[in-house]
Structure formats: structure tokens, C-alpha cells
Amino acid sequence: MTISRRGILLGATAAGAALLARSRVGRAEAGRFVNPLRIPPLLDGKPGPDGKIYDLNVASGKSEFLSGLATPTLGINGSYLGPTIRCRENDRVTLRVKNDLTELTTLHWHGLRAPAASDGGPHQIVEPGAVWETSFAIRQKASLCWYHSHLMEHTGEQVLRGLAGLFLIEDDQSHSLNLPSDYGVDDIPLVIQDRRFRADGSFDYALAMHDTMMGYKGNVVLVNGTANPHVVLRRQRTRLRVLNGSNSRVYTLGRDDGAELIVIGSDGGLLERLARVSRVRLGPGERVEILVEMQAIRRSD
């Protein structure tokens, strides 16, 4: 991934990802990072008699990752990936998962302190055409979590096809810190995934022995389901909420100008004190929250 003073250019090689600072968007103009970054819709829930209700519809669809090629995908409330769910500490949430697929699925709340009956693991299968509904109270501080399919023996494949999304928890303390919180403007979600494609545009998930032993790795990196993406920053200070949603690839995030990254949160929530680092290493399923400081651009006209 790359950051310029005009904006963020998000991309990566198959070997990893980097946040690269540049004074102009020359790479994008030369043919890289030309696609506007897709921002998953925000789902705040609707009021119910016992807290907030979140409706999640799992269905198949088609998405265009590579120009002119339609890829069969799975999504939640859309054709690929799911909305970013947001709630607050002490909220009572009701999650209604409707399975409009022709196959079994589940949705697991990764990082949430949910009771076993609400976990959404392999033992809580949602049959085609069925609705699974679960309710529980949010009993944890502000944190960056996520949700994904956890179907026995098909987790990797269903997540690869699109069944994943972010789950944000806020609390009074996180609001008091004046952190960037304008979703999609200065509070930007980044779901990083690597994929392989066949000539017809479909995902290649025919696992060879190396994939089985070392883990599936793709040769195209997607961010929020966007290949070669960029996003223009609207604020000088921006919060990046990053998930490594890949099956097995490890990424290293950094800036090519040597500027530091300000890490404010990890899997467990906000840190007691911020950490200034040059690189962040992120394994599959791991999350990190980063602040980046950018210089304002002065227009010559």
C-alpha cells in the first residue's frame, strides 16, 4: 500500500504490502493504483425492543476485480465481503443471519467476547434458506474485530470467496480521545487479501500440495475487494483500521519515506500508550489500528 501527500495509493506485491509516501501520484498515472478504493458500507443497526438489530443476508453474486472479467463471489448484504458492523460497549446486539446460498454456511464473530451459543462457529450451521438469530451484550472495550464464515472444512474457501467483514466496537473512552472517527473519510477500513484468478476471472482455489502444506497464497492483492486501489485523504490525520484477511500470507506495513507509523490499537483493542514504529508485521486474521500524519498540499492556483 502506498501513501502520497495527495492521498493513499493502496496496492501490494504478492510478497507483501507497504505504505509508501510519495509527493505525487505518478504511479497511478502510469497505470498502477488507478481504481478508487471501495469502502464497505457502515451498518450501525436499527433500534429493536431489546437493543440493536443487524440484518445480514449471505448470498452469491458477481464482482469485477480484473477489468472486463466477472468473478463469481459470495457476500453479505452485497456481492463481495460484508458491511462494517459498528456498535458500542454495553449495547445488546441481535444478529440475524439469513442464508440465501445453495450451500451451508456460518458467521463467526472473531475477537468478540460472545457466549458459546452465539459464537457462530462450525457447530452453528445455517442451512440454505434458513435464518440464524442470536443476541448478546457487548462486554468489551473499544476494539477492531471481524466476522467470517467458519464452516467446517470450508472456512478458507468461503472466506476467500467473500464471506468476511469488519466489526467495530466503540466506547466512551475511545470517543473522549478525539480519534479520527468520520467513517470512510478520516477513519478508513482496509481489508487486505491475496487471490489467484483463472483466465475466465473466477477464483483459483484448486489447492496443490504446497497450498495444503504451506497455506494458500495468491498473486493479486485486493484491498476492500479492489485491485490496484487508491483513496484520496481528506484530513491531515487519518486512522487506518487494517485487517489481514488473507488465508495464510503475512504482510509488512511501512512507509518508503521512513516516516513512522503511529500504532494505537491491535487485536485486543486500543493500546495503553501509542507506539511509534517504522514497520508493522501482520499475520492472517490479525488487526492493527494506525494513525498516519500527512502534510497538507498547497495548491499553486
C-alpha positions in Angstrom: 0.0 0.0 0.0 1.3 3.5 -0.7 0.6 6.8 0.8 1.2 10.1 -1.0 0.6 13.6 0.2 -2.3 13.8 -2.2 -3.8 10.6 -0.9 -3.2 6.9 -0.3 -2.3 4.6 -3.1 -3.2 1.1 -1.9 -1.6 -1.9 -3.5 0.9 -4.6 -2.8 3.1 -7.2 -4.4 2.4 -10.8 -3.8 5.3 -10.8 -1.3 3.8 -8.2 1.0 2.4 -4.7 1.4 3.8 -1.3 2.2 2.6 2.2 3.0 4.8 4.3 0.6 4.9 8.1 0.9 5.3 10.0 -2.4 4.9 13.6 -3.3 2.7 12.9 -6.4 0.6 10.2 -7.8 2.9 9.3 -10.7 2.5 5.6 -10.2 -1.3 5.8 -10.5 -0.9 8.0 -13.6 1.4 5.3 -15.1 -1.2 2.6 -14.7 -0.9 1.4 -11.1 -3.3 2.2 -8.3 -5.9 3.6 -10.7 -9.0 2.2 -9.1 -10.9 4.1 -6.4 -10.9 2.2 -3.1 -14.2 0.6 -2.3 -15.3 1.4 1.2 -17.6 -1.2 2.8 -21.0 0.3 3.8 -21.4 1.0 7.5 -24.1 -0.9 9.4 -25.0 0.8 12.7 -28.0 -1.4 13.3 -31.6 -0.4 13.8 -33.4 0.0 17.1 -35.2 -3.0 18.4 -37.2 -3.8 21.5 -34.1 -5.2 23.1 -31.1 -3.2 21.7 -29.9 -3.0 18.1 -30.7 -5.4 15.3 -28.3 -6.2 12.5 -29.7 -8.0 9.4 -27.0 -9.9 7.4 -28.0 -11.6 4.2 -25.5 -14.1 2.8 -25.8 -14.6 -0.9 -23.9 -15.3 -4.1 -23.1 -12.6 -6.6 -20.5 -11.4 -9.2 -17.8 -8.9 -8.8 -15.3 -7.3 -11.2 -11.8 -7.4 -9.8 -9.9 -7.6 -13.1 -11.0 -5.3 -15.9 -13.7 -6.9 -18.1 -13.9 -10.2 -16.1 -16.8 -11.2 -13.8 -15.8 -13.3 -10.8 -18.4 -15.4 -9.0 -18.3 -14.4 -5.4 -20.1 -14.6 -2.0 -21.1 -11.6 0.0 -23.0 -10.3 3.0 -25.6 -7.6 2.0 -23.7 -7.2 -1.2 -21.8 -9.2 -3.9 -18.4 -9.4 -2.0 -17.4 -9.0 1.6 -19.8 -7.6 4.2 -20.7 -4.3 5.7 -18.7 -2.8 8.6 -20.8 -3.5 11.7 -20.5 -0.9 14.4 -21.8 -0.9 18.0 -20.8 0.4 21.5 -19.8 -1.2 24.7 -22.9 -2.4 26.7 -25.1 -2.4 23.6 -27.2 -5.5 23.3 -27.0 -6.7 19.7 -29.2 -9.0 17.8 -27.6 -10.5 14.7 -29.9 -12.1 12.1 -28.1 -14.1 9.5 -30.1 -15.3 6.5 -28.6 -17.9 4.2 -29.6 -17.3 0.6 -26.9 -19.6 -0.7 -27.5 -23.1 -2.0 -24.8 -24.4 0.5 -24.3 -24.4 4.2 -22.6 -21.6 5.9 -21.9 -19.9 9.3 -20.9 -16.5 10.6 -18.4 -16.3 13.4 -17.7 -13.1 15.4 -13.9 -13.1 15.6 -12.5 -11.2 18.6 -15.8 -10.7 20.3 -16.5 -11.9 23.8 -19.6 -13.7 22.8 -21.2 -16.7 24.6 -20.7 -20.1 23.1 -24.3 -20.2 21.9 -23.8 -17.0 19.9 -20.2 -17.7 18.6 -21.2 -18.7 15.1 -18.6 -21.5 14.9 -18.7 -24.7 12.9 -21.3 -26.2 15.3 -23.8 -23.4 14.4 -24.6 -24.2 10.8 -27.1 -22.1 8.9 -28.9 -24.2 6.3 -29.8 -22.8 2.9 -33.0 -20.7 3.2 -32.7 -20.6 7.0 -32.2 -17.6 9.4 -30.0 -17.9 12.4 -30.6 -15.3 15.1 -28.5 -14.6 18.1 -28.4 -11.9 20.8 -25.8 -10.9 23.3 -24.5 -7.9 25.2 -21.2 -6.3 24.1 -19.0 -6.6 27.2 -15.6 -5.3 26.0 -13.8 -2.1 25.4 -13.3 -0.4 22.0 -11.7 -2.8 19.6 -11.3 -3.8 16.0 -12.8 -7.2 15.4 -14.1 -9.0 12.3 -16.6 -11.7 11.3 -16.3 -14.5 8.8 -17.5 -17.9 7.7 -16.4 -20.7 9.9 -17.9 -23.7 8.2 -16.1 -27.0 8.9 -13.6 -27.9 6.1 -14.8 -24.9 4.0 -13.8 -21.9 6.1 -10.8 -21.0 3.9 -12.8 -21.3 0.7 -15.9 -19.4 1.8 -13.8 -16.6 3.3 -11.8 -16.5 0.1 -15.0 -16.2 -2.0 -16.0 -13.2 0.1 -17.6 -14.1 3.5 -15.9 -11.6 5.8 -16.3 -8.1 7.2 -15.1 -5.8 10.0 -16.8 -5.4 13.4 -16.1 -2.1 15.2 -16.7 -1.6 18.9 -16.6 1.9 20.4 -16.8 3.1 24.0 -16.8 6.3 26.0 -13.0 6.3 26.3 -12.4 5.9 22.5 -14.8 8.9 21.9 -13.0 11.0 24.5 -9.7 10.6 22.8 -10.8 12.7 19.7 -9.5 10.0 17.4 -10.5 10.3 13.7 -14.0 8.8 13.5 -15.6 10.0 10.3 -16.1 6.6 8.7 -14.7 6.4 5.1 -13.2 10.0 5.4 -10.6 10.0 8.1 -11.5 6.6 9.6 -10.8 4.2 6.8 -11.2 0.4 6.9 -8.6 -1.7 5.0 -9.2 -5.4 4.4 -6.1 -6.8 2.7 -6.4 -10.2 0.9 -4.5 -12.0 -1.8 -6.2 -14.0 -4.5 -5.4 -16.1 -7.6 -7.6 -15.9 -10.7 -8.2 -18.3 -13.6 -8.3 -17.0 -17.2 -12.1 -16.6 -17.0 -11.9 -14.4 -13.9 -13.0 -17.0 -11.4 -11.0 -17.6 -8.2 -8.5 -20.3 -8.4 -8.8 -22.4 -5.2 -7.7 -25.7 -6.6 -5.2 -26.4 -3.7 -1.9 -28.0 -4.7 0.2 -29.9 -2.2 2.2 -26.7 -1.5 -1.0 -24.8 -0.7 -2.1 -27.6 1.7 1.2 -27.7 3.5 2.2 -24.0 3.5 -1.2 -22.3 3.1 -2.9 -20.7 0.1 -1.2 -17.7 -1.3 -2.5 -15.5 -4.2 -0.6 -13.3 -6.7 -3.1 -10.4 -6.8 -3.7 -8.3 -3.7 -7.1 -6.8 -3.1 -7.9 -4.1 -0.6 -11.6 -4.0 0.3 -12.1 -6.1 -2.8 -10.3 -3.5 -5.0 -7.3 -4.3 -7.1 -4.7 -1.5 -7.6 -6.7 0.9 -5.4 -6.2 4.4 -4.3 -8.0 6.7 -1.9 -7.6 10.5 -1.5 -7.1 11.6 2.1 -9.4 14.4 3.2 -7.8 15.1 6.5 -4.1 15.5 7.6 -4.5 12.9 10.3 -6.2 9.7 9.2 -7.0 6.5 11.1 -6.5 3.2 9.2 -8.2 0.1 10.6 -6.4 -2.7 8.9 -7.3 -6.4 8.8 -5.1 -9.1 7.2 -8.0 -11.1 5.7 -5.7 -13.4 3.7 -5.7 -17.2 4.1 -2.0 -17.5 5.0 0.0 -14.6 3.8 1.9 -12.3 6.2 2.2 -8.6 5.4 4.7 -5.9 6.5 3.3 -2.4 6.5 5.6 0.6 6.3 6.3 3.9 4.6 9.0 4.3 2.0 9.9 7.8 3.1 11.0 6.4 6.5 8.2 8.3 8.3 6.9 6.5 11.4 3.6 4.8 11.8 1.7 5.6 15.0 0.1 2.4 16.2 -2.9 3.0 18.5 -4.6 -0.4 18.6 -4.2 -4.1 18.0 -6.3 -7.3 18.2 -7.1 -6.7 21.9 -8.2 -3.1 21.5 -6.7 0.4 22.0 -3.1 0.4 23.4 -2.4 1.9 26.8 0.0 4.2 25.0 0.7 4.7 21.4 3.7 3.1 19.7 5.8 4.8 17.1 7.3 2.2 14.7 8.8 2.0 11.2 7.1 -1.3 10.3 4.2 -3.4 11.4 4.0 -7.1 10.7 0.5 -8.6 10.3 -0.4 -12.3 10.2 -3.6 -13.8 8.9 -6.6 -12.7 11.0 -4.6 -10.0 12.8 -5.7 -6.4 13.1 -4.0 -3.1 13.7 -5.1 0.5 14.0 -2.7 3.1 12.7 -2.6 6.9 12.6 -0.9 8.5 9.7 0.1 12.2 9.6 0.2 13.8 6.2 1.3 17.3 5.1 -1.3 19.5 3.5 -1.0 20.2 -0.2 -0.8 23.8 -1.1 -2.4 24.5 -4.5 -0.4 26.7 -6.8 -3.5 28.1 -8.5 
